[in-house]
Amino acid sequence: MMRPNIKRRKSRSSLRICEEKFLCSSIDPKAKYYCEDCKTAQCQECVVELHKSKLKYDFHKWRPLGEEDESRLCQAKKISLVCQDKNYPDVWCENCKIQLCYPCFDQYHSIDKRKNHINVSIAYHLRKEKELKEAENHSSTELYHSSTELYQDAVADMIQPVVPYATFGGDNSMTFYSFPQSIDSTRNNMAFTSSNTSIHSDHSSSSIPDLCLGVQGGVSLGKSDVDDSNYLLTIHSFLLVDDQEILQVGSQQEFLEKLGCDKNDTFKVVSVFGNTGDGKSHTLNHVFFEGREIFKTSPSQSSCTLGVWCALAAQNKTIVLDTEGLLGSSSNENQRTRLLLKILAVSDIVIYRTRAERLHNDMFVFLSSASKAYCNYFKDELTNTSKKNNISTSSLGPSLIVFQETLHTEPLRGTKESPANAVLRGMFYESKNPVDAFHETLHYVGIRTTKPPTNFSKLKECIHQRLGDNSVRASRRPEIIFQSLKALNDKFSGKIETPQFNTFPDEYFTCTSKCMACKSRCKLNMNHDADSEPHDAGRDVLCEYQSQYGNKVFMCKKCLSNKKKVIVVPKTSSSSDSSWLGLTKYIWSGYVYECPNCGIIYRSREHWYGNEEEEKALHVEYRHVWPQVYI
């Protein structure tokens, strides 16, 4: 149990708080990044705005802060408690066999039956655990050496080695013998043995030569197989750009280290796009990594890929990019689309993966938008980056491969006169979604899978042909690829409007007329003019003055205060004046505004000077001007 009257130190939390306090959205926000130049941990808002405030901050190197390993934290979760601050452990309970911070320890051991539990400091427990491991390793090492010596002695007693010699059989094969045996008996059995088979292949427990030949004989794996399997075990993917369009790799050197390649190597970039749940990550794993899960896949409803993930397929000289799926749940659809378009622009080969039974309109719209964005915005920026590095660039966009997998319907089938690529190209133009950036490099691969698994052989063949074709895009060094992505991400970033999607828009059922002055739309139902009902933009929608329409209206202020709208117009004389008297007053005092309830309320030249403007004496209102309607 805990010793009384001992002053404890405060438990240390693993949560890092923003140290800049530059533009934090709350009092103590969680730090997500660490700037190695500022030497501070920073929240999402501070790391973006602070490094934009001055030009010299643009070159700072910052990295995301990862979550602390749970094995190093308070294990309150094991006893159904929640450690709110995710503290580091302070105490080890010998009875519960868990490590806890002081607050969680006091809360759990406040019950009488747990007050007498034996506990020690976590530092003492870790030191004792380390000593036990060292003792176990020492004892196991001694046991290994003793068993090795016994084995060597036993072999020396069993085997009497002699000078090796060889015999030749009728098939011109040669077998070496390193154990004393009868040559004649061996020659008699030679006809039943192959040149690649040991004559000691009885697989018995006492057949020592089998142990030797099993390593060097034909049963061992080929060198290429071993190299490939070892190579796949070293591959891993990493987050390149998060879902907020923030580059997670700070420099070219860090990019090279994460890829695990040399700076002079050249690669092509292959990226995959498509709707969420269509198997983009699964496709890349089988095409480039022999089915190993380099990119995470998941059977759950939530998207398993957020942002853009990267991995190196060195055997294909390819940098592979896995992207976030379209049509998935997102707080800002426009921001996600802009991120995907930037990744598409830096790619050399683009795969659009779809499992739709028929090609949907969202594919045509997305790829057409990508083509326009590349031609109008990205091409010039990529050309400038290429000129800075003295490399040639192509005016064409990346090669586009549309990979469609169906279950019940047949994929596109072309003819000699009109292959499937041309049919797909025609479908883009028929839907009024041109793809000029991919016009000459558009390819279609369609398969029908009635029984799993999916056959990716056609897609692999198409990708292999595109990788070998340098007429569109040539291989580039990793630093050029990183600079191109960083240039596009820095150029086209910032806040973007969040769209509000509505599956029941009012425009489907309301009048199509718009005010010619302010362009406000009529809120009434369609064809309301058939009932002689005037247009109405709504009570809260105010119009603006346009001199060409003269849509300014004056009202009596006094009547308006009595909740009466009385429109007044300028006249040469009042209703009580005769024609001659009114004309004389008009020449002397100007025009007049007269209210039927309040009488004369304004004259334009009532005094020699200092006359009040009519907008101040009268209430002014701007009326909507509808087509074929006159005020």
N, C-alpha and C positions, 0 to 999 in steps of 0.2 A: 504494500500500500504506500501511498504518497507520504513522505515525511512532512510533518507539520512545521509551520513557521519558517518555511523556506521561500525566499522571494523569487518568484518566477519572472522570466523574461517574457515579453509579449510574443505571441505566435506570429510567425512570418507568413504573409500571404504570397501565393504564386501569381496572383493577378497583378499585372503591371498597369499603372495609371498613367495617363498622358502627362508628360512633364513640361510641355510647352505652354499649355493654357492659352493658345493663340486664337483659336476660333472653335472652341469646344462647344458641342451642343448641350452638354450637361455639366454638372459640377465636377464630378470625377469620372470622366469617360474612360473606357478600357482602351489601353494602347494596343494598336494592331501592327505597328511598324517601328523599326529602330533605325535611325539615321546615323551612319558611322561617322559622318562629318560633324553633325550637330552634337553627337554623343548623347542623344536623348531618345526616349521612347515617345511615340506620337500616336494620336488617334487618327481616324480616317480623315476627318475634316482638316486637321492641322497639317498632315503630311501633304495634302493636295494644295491647299491655299498658301501655306508657308513657303513651299518651294516654287510657287508662281509669283511671290511678292517681289523677288529680286532676281536679276539675271544670273548672279553668281551662284544662287541656290539651285539652279537647274542641273548643275553637274554633281550635286551631292549623291552619294550612294546610300540607298536605304533598302532594307530587307524586311520581309514580313516576320512577325513574331509567332513562333509556333506554340502549340499548347504543350504544357508540361506533362511528362509521362505520369500517368495515374499511380504507377507503382512507387513513385517518389513522393506522393502526397498523402494527406490524411485519408485513412481508409474507413471513414464514417459510413460510407455506402454499404459496407458489409454488415453493419449492425442496424441498418434501416434508419440512419440519420443523414442529414444533409449538411455538409460543411460549406456554408455560404461563401466564405472568402477563399475556399480551396487552399487551405493553409498547408505548409510543410509540417511533417510530424514532429512532435516533441517527446512523446512517451511511447514505450513498447509495453503492452500488457502481456505478461507471461501466461495468464489464465485464458484470455480471449484470443491470444496469438494474432494481434493486429496492432498497427501503429496509428496513433491518434494525436491530434493537436490538443493543447490544454483545454479549450472550450468544449470540444466534443468529448474529451475524457471525463471532465467534470459532469457533463450532462448525462452520460451513459452510466457512470459509476456512482451516481447520487443515490441509487437504491441500496438498501442495507446489505443485501446479500452480495453485492459487488464491491462494497467499500473495502473489503479485505483482500482484494485482488493484488497480486504482486506485480509491480511495474518498475521499469528502469528507464533511464534516458535513452533516446534513440541513438545517440552517439555511442554509448556503451554497448548497446545491442548490436550495432553494425560492426563494431570492433571485435566483439566476441564471435560473430558470425564469420568474419574474415579469417580469424585465427583457426576456427574449425575447418573451413575449406582448405586452408593451407596444410593443416595436419592430414586431412583426407587425401589431398594430392600427393603429399610426401609418402604416405603409406602405399598408395596405389602404384607409385613409381618404383618403390622397392619390390613390390610383388611382381611387377612386369619384368624387372631385371632378373629376379630369381627364376621365374618361369622360362625366360629366354635361355638361361644357362642350362636348365634341366632339359629343354628341348634339343639344344645343340649336342649335349652329351648323348642323348638317346639316339639321335640321327647318326652320330659318329660310330656308335656301337652296331647299328643295323646295316650301314652301307660301307662297303669297302671300295672306294673309288679307284679306278685304274685310268690309264691314258686313253682318251677317247679315240675311236677309230670308226670308219664308215664302211658300209656295204652297199652295193648297187644291185637293184632288182632288175627284172625284165623290162620294166617300164622306164628305165634310166633314172629312177628316183634314187635319192640317197638318204639314208637314215643314220644319224649319229647315235652311238651307244656310250654311255658313261657309267654303266654298271655291269658287273661280270655276268655274262649269260652265254649260252651255247649258240655259236654262229650258225650251225647247220639247222637247228630248229627254227631259227629266225628266217633263214632263206626259204624254208619250206612254207612258212606262213606269209612270205612276202607277196605272193600272188593275191592275197585277200586284203592287202592294205593299199591305201592310196598314198600318193606322194605328199599329201597334206594331212595325213592321219598318223598319229602315233601308234606304234604296235603295242603300247602299254595302255590301251583304251578300254580296259576292263572296268574302269570307274570304281574299283574296290577301294576300301579305306586304306589298304596297305600299298597302293600303287603310287609311290612317291614321284616317278617320272611324270605322271599326269599332272601333278601340281606344278611342275616346271614348264611343261609344254602348254599348259592351259593359258599361260601368259603370252607366249610367243607364237602359238599355233594359230590355226584358222578360226578358232572359236572366239577370239578377242574381237572387239569392235574396231572398225577402221578409224584411222586418225581423224578424218574429216568429221565423222559422226561425233566423236568425243569433243572435238573443238566446237562444233555447232551447239551441242547441249550445254557445254560450259559457257559458251557465249550468251545463250538465251538466259542463263541464270544471272548474268550480270546486268541485263537490261532493266531499266526502270523508267517510268514516266514521271514528269514533274510539271507543276502548274506554271505556264508561261505568261498568261494574261488572265486576271480574275474577271468575274462577271461585272465589275465596276469599271472595266477598261483600264485597269492599273497594271502596268508591266511588272511582273514579279521577279524578273532577272535584272540586276542593276547594271551590269557591264558586259562587254564582249568576253572578257576573261571568265566571268562567272558562267556565261552561256556555254563556253567551250568545256568548262569543268563539269557542268551538269550533263552535257552530251557525252563527255568522255572521249573526245576526238582531238586530233591535231589541228592547229590553225591553218595549215596548208592543204588540208583535205578539202575536196569539193563535193557538194551534195546537191540534190534536187529536193524540193519541198512538195510533199503530197498531203493534202488536207481533205477531210470528209465533211459533208454537210447533209442535212436532211431533217425531217421532223423527229421530235422526241419519241423514243421507243421503237424506231425503225431498225435498230441494230447497227449503228455506225461504229461504236467501239468494238463490237463483236466482229464486224467485217475487217477492221484494221488488224485485230489480233490474229485472224486466220490468214490474211493475205501476206502480212509482213513478219509475223512472229510465230508461225506454225501452231496457232491456237492457244498459245500461252497468254494468260490474262495480264498483259502489259497495261492496257487501258481498262479501267474498272467497268464492270457490267453489273447490272442488278435487276432482279425480277420484280422489284417493288414499283409502286405507282409514281413515286417521286423521281425526278431526273437524277441520274447518277453522275452526269458530267456537267459541271458549271464552269463557265469560262473556257479557256483553251489550254489543253494539255499537250505535252511534247515528248517524243521519244526518238531515239536514233536506231534505224535499221541499217547497220554498217555493211551487212552483206549485200544490200541493194544500193548502197551509197545514197540513202534517202533519209531525210528528216520528216517524220510523220507527225501530223497535227490532228488531234481529236477535238471537235468543237461541240459547243452546247447546242441542243436540239431546238429546232423551230417549233412553234405552236405550243411550247411548254409554258408552265406558269412562270410569269416574270413580272417584277414590279415596274419595269420600263421596257416594253417591246421594242421601241425605237432604238434605245441604247444597245440592246442585244443585237439588233440587225446591223447597226453601224459597226460593232465589233466584228461580226462575222464577215462583213464586206471587206474590212481591212485585212483580215486573215486570208480571204480569198485572193486579194490583190497581190500578196507576197508569195503566193503558192505557184508552183510550176505545173502541177497536175491537181485538178479538183475532181473529187468523186461526189456526185449527188446520189445518195442512197435512199431508195424508196421501196416500200412493200405494198404500195397501193395497187389494187387490181387494175385500175386505169389511172393514167397520169393526171394528177389533180392540178387545178389552176394555181394553187399556192406555189408549186414548183416553177411554173412559167413566170409568175410575177417576181419571185425572189431572184431567179437567175437573170431576168431582164433588168431588174434594179441593179444587180451586181455589174452587169455589162455597162449600164449607163454611168454608174459611180466610177468604174475603172476608166472609162474614156474621158469623163468630164473632170475628175478630181485626182485620181490616184496615179494615172500614167505620167503626168508631168512631175509629180513629186518623186516617183521612182526613177525617172530619167535623170533628175538632178542628183539623186543619191549615186547613181551609176557613174555620172560624170565626175563626181568628187573622188571616186575610187578608180577612175580610168579604166572602166570596163564597158563593153558594148552591151546594149540592151535592145530588146525587141519591142516593136510597136504593137505587137499582138498580145492579147491577154493569155492567161494560162490555158492549157489543154483541159477540156471539160469532158468528163465521162459520166453519163447518166446510167446508173446501175439499178435496174428494176427487177424485183423478184415477186412473182405472182404465185397464187395457189390454184385459183379456179379459172382464170382467164389466160389467153395466150399473149405473150409479149409481142412487141412490134416485129412484124416480119416484112422485110423488104424484098425487092426483086433485083435482077441485074441492072435494069434501067433506073430503078429508084431504090437504093439500099436503105436500111433502117435509119442510118444517120441522116439521109436526106429527108426521109419521112418525118423524123423528129424535128428537123430544122424547119420544115414546112409548117408543123404544128405550132411552133413558136410564132411565126409570122401570121398565121391565121388567127391566133388569139391576140394579135396586136401587141406582142411582147418580144420585140426584136432583141437578138443577142449578138450585136455586131462585134463585140470583143472576142467572142468564141465562135464566130461564123465558120472559120476554116478549121477549127480544132475541136469541133463538137463530135462526140462519139457516143454510141448507144450500145449497152450490153444488157440483154434481157434473158432471164431464165425463168423456168417454171418448176417449182419445187412442190411435188405432191407428197413426198415422204422426206422427212429430215434425215441427215443434215444437209445444209446448203452446199452446193457445188460451186466453189469460187474459181474453178480453173479458167473459165472464159475471162473473168475479171482480171486474174493474175496475168494472163497472156496480153490483154489490152494494156495494162499498166506497164508490163515489161517492154512492149513496143514503144510506148510513150517515153519511158525513161531512156531508151536508147536513141530517141530522135532529138537531136540538138538544133533542128531548124527553127523551132519556135522559141525554146528557152534552153540555155546552156547551164551546166552545173556551176554553182557559186560557192565561195568559201563561207564558212559559218558566220564570220564577222560581217560580211556583206548582207547576209540574210537578216542578221540581228539589226544592223543599221537601217535597213529598209523598213522593217517592222517598227522600229523606234521612231523613225522619221514620220511614218504615217500616223502612229499613235499620238505623237506630240502635236502634229499638225491638226488632226481632226479629233479633238477631245473637248471636254467641257460639258456643261449642263445641257440637257436636251429635253424637249417637251414630252411629258408623259401622256400618251393618248388615252382617251376615255372611250372604250368600246361599248356600243349599245346595240343589242340585237333587235330593238323595237324603236327605230328612229321616228320622230314625229314627222319628218319630211315626207314619209311615205303617204301620209293621209291629210296633210294640211295644204292650204292654198299655195301655189307656186309664185304668186305675185310678190315683187320686192319694191320697197320705197325707192324712188329714183334719186332722192336726196341723200339718204343715209344707208341705203341697201339693206334695211331691216326687212325681214320676211313676215308676211301676214300669218297670224296665228289661227285664223279661222279654218273651218273644214273646207275641203275641196268643193268647188262649184257653189259656194255660198252666194255668189252674185246672182244666181238664178232666183234666189228668194229676196232679191233687192236689198241684201244686207251689205253695208259698206265694209271695205277692208279695215283691219285692225291689227296693229303690231303689238298690242299689249299695253297695259297701263304703265308699266315700268320702263318701257323703251322710249327714250327721247330722241327726237330728230335733230338734225343740224341745218343751219341756214344755207341756202344756195340762192344767190341773187338771180340766177337764170330762171328759177322757178317761182321766186317771190313768195316763199312759203312762210313769211313772217306775219303773225296775227296779233293785234292789240286788243286788250280787254280792260274793262273798268275795274280798278283795284277795289273800290268800295263795294261793288256788287259781288266781286269774287270773295271778299271777306264774309259776305252773307251767303256764301255757297251758291252763288249764281254766276254762270258764265255768260257775260254779255259782250259780244264782239262789237267794237267800234271801228269806224273807218274815217279817214280824213275827208272833210267837206269844205266847200268855199263859204258856206253860210249855215247858220243854225236854223232849226225848224221854225223859230218865232220871228225871224227877220224876213222882211220883204226882199224881193230880188235886187232892187237898187240899193237898199241899205246893206244887204248881205254882201253885194259886190264891193261897196265902199269899205266895209269892215275888213274884207279879205285883202284889199289893196293896202290898208293901213296895218292890220294885225295878223295877216296870214291865215292859213287854213285852221280849221277847228275840228276837235273831236267832241262829239255829243253823245251822251248816254241817254236812252229813253227813260231811265229811272232817276238818274242823278243830274241830268241837264248837261251844260257845257263843262267839260272836265279839263280841257287843255286847248290853248291857242299858241300857235308856233311863234308869233311876234307880239306877245301881249305887252312886253316892256321894250324900252329903247335898247337895253342891253341886259345881259345876265338872264336870259330866258332858259328855263329848265329843258333838258332834252326829253323827247317824248318817251324814250325807253325807261326813264326814271319816273315819269309821271304816270305811265300806263304799265299794265302787266303785259309782258311780251311772251309769246308762245310760238314755237316753230312746229308747223304741221307737216305730217307725212304727205308725200306726193306720190300717188299711185298711178300706174299706167291708165290712160284714158279717163282720168278723174281730175277735175279742175277745181281749184279752191274759189 
